[in-house]
Amino acid sequence: MPSSNALRVQRRRTKQERLEARISPAQKRILERAASMRGATLTDFILASAQEAAVKTIKEFEMLSLCDEAREVFVRALMDPPAPNKALRTAAARYRKYQKV
């Protein structure tokens, strides 16, 4: 386990960026209240909440993108289906034989 001094040095290295925001007194009060309920500092609460929202947004966007891509593939397959391969022709023949179609 790293010493507390090593952890302090590591924290300094990993947190090099700064973020500032102007908020109203009412916004600050509600954020402080929520942070207090979680037992977190205001900064930790805001960072955790912002990161959670960012990850959720990215996942939703990626999911929508994948859904759009999947829809494209599906529509393309319906509009321009590939020719049946040997396995499909064999399966169709077997189906017709047993269903007497």
Beta strands, then each sheet from edge to edge (+ up, - down):
end
